[in-house]
């Protein structure tokens, strides 16, 4: 672990020794200014082969388990490994991101953690690997930097190269986000790219330091922050950093729980027991009941102006955590936040009524002060 951290820091420091590089390695990571941070990130990858399969993508990017690849692309968990991918439609690839600050340069940068690792084949060049195999997500300079290659021509068959894909763990505009690396194609615009992923153009411009959208270049790798749903997951849970972006799902708690994120659900994570995936690390899944309610994770009951849900709250090595979430379903009622006025208009009306009562009954003021 220590050696990997040292390599990440060294990569940022060595970067400046290659004058041919036109931009810093990785994406900005202000969250790593104090200590290294880790998170899940994404890259948008368009296969160059017409017969690319999920299996080939899994192998290329070193993804240990197929489920994260399926869930990130909202594909059914039963999708076979040999399913052929549409070459005209990019696939979202999950990766582990590490954000580290170099003590030498002060740069806080995010690159993929420990991989992917690419094994050089006959006829390969660094240019082919960067722009062909990995579709422009990295540069020749990136590969030289992290692998200590002074001469780009001096690679040989069998060499194992770390491919440092750009990523970030930063919050955006005060909200959790899953950062996606997108390679700009010829003729595309910031507005089109932002619209494709449901992100405001101004957000994409701000995150990437773009002052004029007309300055966008073909081949430029953009950091597109995807908004993630809020959840009830506890800070002490093994998946406390679980972030699920809009329109996708994730499988967690040793494959026992499936959670999805959709904007139509008020940006709240919706979770339920997994149905078609075998548990990992557990023979059977632990209980997912909300004690004393008769409800299980994902179950909801409604009465009057209140909706009660048994929500997923995380897991440890022995159990799955649950919690009750109450939501107000009538105007002006805010469920778990009933002590806080949810409507500014309602608050103003109640204030005016209170002042009117005080004017009619001055003695009420004394009662209010003593109680």
Helices and strands as residue ranges (DSSP letters): H 2-15, E 27-28, G 30-32, E 37-45, H 54-60, H 66-72, E 91-101, E 108-112, E 117-119, H 126-127, I 128-133, H 140-147, E 160-162, E 177-183, H 190-197, H 201-208, G 213-215, E 221-227, E 248-252, E 257-261, G 263-265, E 270-273, E 289-290, E 295-296, E 300-303, E 306-315, E 320-328, G 335-337, H 344-360, H 363-370
